[in-house]
Amino acid sequence: MKLGNREFDRIVKEAIAKIPQEIRQHLDNILITVQKRPAPDMLEEMGYPPDEPLLGVYWGVPLSERSVGEPPLYPDTIYIFKEPLEEMCTTREELEEEIEITVVHEVAHFLGMSEERLAELGYE
């Protein structure tokens, strides 16, 4: 399943808009960006093999770990990786659903939710 960049970006924006306002209000100072694939150095830093089909990643300091005395040095970023998402989906509907799941998953990491808690909520 392949989409043009504009169409893919539109679906990501729609996924963000579906997040409840009480959570979305915390996203004002976070960058959400679409990249083709994760950079090899990013995968290496995270301890993943170079061919890891990573769909998205939150890069920053989760809200639950922040301190007023030590603010983050860099802006928080959520990366959504277009090509791995397209490669795993066969229909547009499936792709839209996977994009939404990936966006919610990474926003949850920003809020400080663990993988275990996400699995409990059905976002594996």
N, C-alpha and C positions, 0 to 999 in steps of 0.2 A: 504494500500500500504506500503510494507516494503522493505527497501534496506539495504545492508550491509553498515557498516561505511565508508569503502573506497569509495564505489560508491556514497554515499551521499556527502562525502567531495569533490569528483570530481565535482559533480553538483554545489556545492557552489562555488568552484574555477572558474567554467565556468561562473557562474552568475557574479562574481566579474570581470572577464575578459571582460564581455559585457558592463560594465560601461564605459562611454567615458573617454579617457585618461585625459582630463582636470579636471575631478572629481577624477579619480583613483589616480592621482599624490598626492592628499592630504591624501591618505590612508597609506602612508609609515610608520607612527608611531602609527598605530592603530591595535589592535589585533582583528582578526575575528576568532571566535571559535565556534565549534559545540558542544552542550551539549545535553544529552538525554531530559531533562526537566529543567525548571527553579527551582532553589533551593527554598524551602519554605520561607527562610528568605528574599530572593530577592523579592518574591511576596508580602510578608508582608511589606517590606520597600517601595514598589511601591504602596501599598494600594489595591492590588488585592486579591480576595479570593484564598484559597489554591488550588482550582480546576480550576483556570483560564487557558484556553487553549492558552497561550502566544506562539506566533510563533517565535518571536525574540525581542531583546531589545538592544538599545544603552545605554551604561553605561559610562558616562563621562561628560566633559564640551564641549558643541558644539563650533565649530570654531567661530561662531558669538558672543559668550559670553566670549571669551578669552581675557586676558589682558597680555601684555608683562611683567608687573610688578608682576603679580600673576599667574605663570604657574600652570597647573593642578598638583595635588599631586600624582595622580595615572595614569597609562596608560589608555587611552580610549579603550573600548572593545565593540565589537558587538557580541552578543550571538545569535546564530541560534539554535532553539530547534527542534531537529530531530523528536521525537515521536509525538508532537502535529501536526507537518506538515504532517507526514505520516498518522496520524489518520484522517485528514480532506480530504485526497485525495484518489481517487479510481483508478487512472491510473498513470503511470509513467510520461506521458506528463503533467498531471495536477500537479503532485508533482514538476516537474522541473519548471513549471510556478510559482507556489506558492513560491518556494525557491527563484527564481529570484525577485519576487515582495517583499518578505521579506528582502532580502539583500539590494535592492534599497531603500526600506522604511527606514531601519536603517541607511544606509549611509546618506540619506537625513537628518535624525535627527542629525547626526554628523555634517553636514554642517549647521545646524541651521534652517531647514525647519520645519514649524508647521504641525500638523495633517490637518489643514484646507487647507494649500497649497498643501499638498500631495493629498488630496481628489480632489482638483481642477485639478491636473495633472493625476488623474485616479488611484492613488495608495491608495485605501481604505482598 
